[in-house]
């Protein structure tokens, strides 16, 4: 799960990243600093739109949350929680 993460301006989201090999979107939330979420089968255009969105939280709620399967991981162990 080595992917480049970028810091984003958001009140809820701290970092996002994308793995093109398996179309996985990584989302780190400020309220859960010990965990991160990996959303599966996310298209590259969705990631680009998310990255460029004026409001990351709004884009996440409207276009990602509830629309893609995900797994929640422990940040230290990299294991599903």
C-alpha positions in Angstrom: 0.0 0.0 0.0 2.7 2.4 -0.9 1.1 5.4 -2.5 1.8 9.1 -2.7 -0.4 10.9 -0.2 -1.2 14.6 -0.6 -2.3 17.0 2.2 -5.6 18.6 1.5 -7.4 21.7 2.7 -10.5 20.3 4.5 -12.0 20.5 8.0 -12.6 16.7 8.0 -10.1 15.1 5.5 -6.3 15.4 6.1 -4.8 13.4 3.2 -5.8 11.6 0.1 -4.0 9.3 -2.4 -4.6 7.1 -5.3 -3.1 3.8 -6.4 -3.6 3.5 -10.2 -2.6 -0.2 -10.3 -5.6 -1.4 -8.3 -7.8 1.7 -8.6 -7.8 2.3 -4.8 -8.5 5.7 -3.2 -6.9 6.4 0.2 -8.6 8.8 2.5 -7.3 9.9 5.9 -9.7 11.6 8.2 -8.7 14.2 10.8 -11.1 12.7 13.4 -9.5 9.3 13.1 -5.7 9.9 13.1 -5.0 6.2 13.7 -6.9 4.8 10.8 -7.4 5.3 7.1 -9.9 4.2 4.5 -9.3 2.5 1.2 -12.1 2.8 -1.4 -12.1 0.1 -4.1 -12.6 0.5 -7.9 -12.4 4.3 -7.9 -11.8 5.7 -11.4 -8.8 8.0 -12.0 -11.1 10.8 -13.0 -13.0 10.5 -9.7 -9.7 11.0 -7.9 -8.7 14.0 -10.0 -12.1 15.6 -9.4 -11.8 14.9 -5.7 -8.3 16.4 -5.6 -9.5 19.5 -7.4 -12.8 20.0 -5.7 -13.2 23.2 -3.9 -14.8 21.4 -0.9 -13.2 18.0 -0.4 -15.8 17.0 2.3 -18.7 17.9 0.1 -17.3 16.0 -2.9 -16.5 13.0 -0.7 -20.0 12.9 0.7 -21.7 13.3 -2.7 -19.5 11.2 -4.9 -17.5 8.6 -2.8 -19.1 7.7 0.6 -21.7 5.1 0.2 -20.9 4.6 -3.5 -17.8 2.5 -3.3 -16.8 -0.5 -1.2 -14.1 0.3 1.4 -12.0 -1.1 4.1 -10.8 0.7 7.2 -7.1 0.1 8.2 -5.0 0.7 11.2 -2.4 3.3 10.3 0.4 1.5 12.2 -0.2 -2.1 11.4 -1.8 -1.6 8.0 -4.3 -4.3 8.9 -8.1 -4.1 8.5 -10.0 -3.0 11.6 
